[in-house]
Amino acid sequence: MERDGNMHRNAAPVKTLADFTSPGLIIPHLRGEQATSVIQELSLAMQREGRVPDLLPFYHAALNREFLVSTEMESGMAFPHARLPGLKEVSFAFGRSDEPLMWGARGSRAVRSVFLLAVPATESTQYLLLISGLARLSRQSELMKELQTAKDTFEILGVLKKVELGSSSPSNLTHRSIQ
C-alpha cells in the first residue's frame, strides 16, 4: 500500500514552465535586434508550431499590446503577449539574445530573454499559472543564470522544467506572484 504522500503525488503530475512550450518554440540565439523584429521572429515560430492559426493578427495584437505598456522587467526579461479568440491553448515561445536588446518605449531597459505568450481569449486559469511561474523564475537568480548560459534548446527546456507550477504546496504560489 502506498503512503498518502505518494498517492497524492501520483494523482496529478506537477506542471512546469516547459509544459507550455516545445523545442520548436525555443530560439537560443535571436536574430532580431529590437522589440518588433524579436516579436516577429517568435510569432513565426508560434505559427510554424501550430500554436497560432493566423500570423498577422497575432503579431499585430502582441505588438500593439507591447506599445501600449512595455512588458520588460528589471530581471532582463520581457513578456510580450496577445490574447485572441481562436487560440487552442496557453503557450509561449522563448528567445534569448546574445547581446542585450534595448526594450520598451524609450529603449530604457536591456533585455536578453523574451517570452512571447499566446493566450486564448477566454482562458484565465492556465494563463495565471504560467505568469506565476515566470514571476517565480525571474526571482531565482541561479535559474536565470542557467537560462542565459544554457548551450542549446534542450538545456533551456531543462531549466524551464525546474520551475514547478501549481504543486500541491499552496506556498509555492504566492499572492505576490500573480498580481
C-alpha positions in Angstrom: 0.0 0.0 0.0 1.3 3.4 -0.9 1.8 6.2 1.6 -0.6 9.1 1.3 2.2 11.4 0.1 2.9 9.1 -2.8 -0.7 8.6 -3.7 -1.3 12.3 -3.8 1.8 13.0 -5.9 0.7 10.3 -8.4 -2.8 11.7 -8.7 -1.9 14.6 -10.9 1.6 15.3 -12.4 3.0 18.7 -11.4 3.2 21.1 -14.4 6.4 23.1 -15.2 7.1 26.0 -17.4 8.3 23.5 -20.0 4.7 22.2 -20.4 3.7 25.4 -22.1 6.3 25.3 -24.8 8.2 22.9 -27.1 11.6 22.6 -28.7 10.3 24.3 -31.9 9.3 27.3 -29.9 12.7 28.0 -28.4 15.2 30.2 -30.2 18.6 30.2 -28.3 20.1 32.9 -30.5 17.6 35.6 -31.6 18.5 37.4 -34.8 16.3 40.4 -34.1 17.8 43.5 -32.6 14.7 45.3 -31.5 11.3 44.5 -30.0 9.4 44.5 -33.3 11.8 42.1 -35.0 12.0 39.8 -32.0 8.3 39.6 -31.6 8.0 38.8 -35.3 10.7 36.1 -35.1 8.9 34.5 -32.1 5.5 34.9 -33.7 6.8 33.0 -36.8 7.9 30.1 -34.5 4.4 30.1 -32.9 2.8 29.8 -36.3 5.2 27.1 -37.5 4.4 25.0 -34.4 0.7 25.4 -34.9 0.2 27.4 -31.7 -1.3 30.4 -33.6 -3.5 29.8 -36.7 -3.1 33.3 -38.2 0.3 35.0 -38.0 -0.6 38.7 -38.7 -3.5 39.1 -36.2 -1.3 37.5 -33.5 1.8 39.5 -34.4 -0.2 42.8 -34.5 -2.0 42.1 -31.2 1.3 41.3 -29.4 3.0 44.4 -30.9 0.1 46.7 -30.1 -0.1 45.4 -26.6 3.7 45.9 -26.2 3.4 49.5 -27.5 0.6 50.3 -25.0 2.5 49.1 -22.0 6.0 47.6 -22.3 6.5 44.3 -20.6 10.2 44.4 -19.8 11.3 43.7 -16.3 14.3 44.6 -14.2 15.4 41.0 -14.4 16.3 41.4 -18.1 13.2 39.6 -19.3 10.3 40.8 -21.4 6.8 39.2 -21.7 5.0 40.4 -24.8 1.7 38.7 -25.2 -1.5 38.5 -27.1 -5.0 37.3 -26.0 -7.0 36.3 -29.0 -10.0 34.1 -29.9 -9.1 31.0 -32.0 -6.1 30.0 -30.0 -6.3 26.4 -28.7 -4.1 26.7 -25.6 -1.9 28.9 -23.5 1.7 28.6 -24.8 4.9 30.6 -25.2 7.8 30.9 -27.5 11.1 31.8 -25.8 14.0 33.6 -27.4 17.4 34.6 -26.0 19.6 37.3 -27.4 23.4 37.0 -27.3 23.6 40.8 -26.9 21.3 42.9 -24.7 18.3 44.4 -26.5 17.1 47.8 -25.6 13.4 47.3 -24.9 10.4 49.5 -24.1 9.0 52.7 -25.4 12.3 54.6 -24.9 14.6 51.6 -25.0 15.0 52.1 -21.3 15.9 48.5 -20.2 18.3 45.9 -21.5 16.6 42.6 -22.2 18.2 39.2 -23.1 15.3 36.8 -22.5 11.9 37.2 -24.3 8.8 35.1 -23.6 6.1 35.6 -26.2 2.8 34.4 -24.7 -0.2 33.3 -26.7 -3.4 33.2 -24.7 -6.9 32.1 -25.8 -9.5 35.0 -25.3 -11.4 33.1 -22.6 -8.6 31.4 -20.7 -7.5 32.7 -17.3 -6.5 29.7 -15.1 -3.7 28.4 -17.2 -2.6 31.9 -18.0 -2.3 32.8 -14.3 -0.4 29.6 -13.7 2.1 30.4 -16.4 2.5 34.0 -15.3 3.1 32.9 -11.7 5.8 30.5 -12.9 7.5 33.2 -15.0 7.5 35.5 -12.0 9.0 32.8 -9.8 11.7 32.2 -12.5 12.6 35.9 -12.6 13.2 35.9 -8.9 15.5 32.9 -8.9 18.9 34.3 -9.9 20.6 30.9 -10.1 18.0 29.7 -12.6 18.2 32.9 -14.6 21.9 32.4 -14.9 21.3 28.8 -16.1 18.8 30.1 -18.6 21.4 32.6 -20.0 24.2 30.0 -20.2 22.3 27.0 -21.5 24.0 25.8 -24.6 21.0 24.8 -26.7 17.3 24.3 -26.9 17.2 21.2 -24.8 19.3 22.7 -22.0 16.9 25.6 -22.0 14.0 23.2 -21.7 15.8 21.5 -18.8 15.9 24.9 -17.0 12.2 25.5 -17.7 11.4 22.1 -16.2 12.9 23.1 -12.9 10.1 25.7 -12.4 7.1 23.8 -11.0 3.6 25.3 -11.2 0.6 24.6 -9.1 2.2 22.0 -7.0 0.4 20.5 -4.0 2.0 23.1 -1.8 -0.1 26.3 -1.8 3.0 28.2 -0.5 4.6 27.7 -4.0 2.0 30.1 -5.5 2.4 33.3 -3.6 -0.1 36.2 -3.7 2.7 38.4 -5.0 3.4 36.1 -7.9 0.1 36.7 -9.7 -0.5 40.4 -9.1 
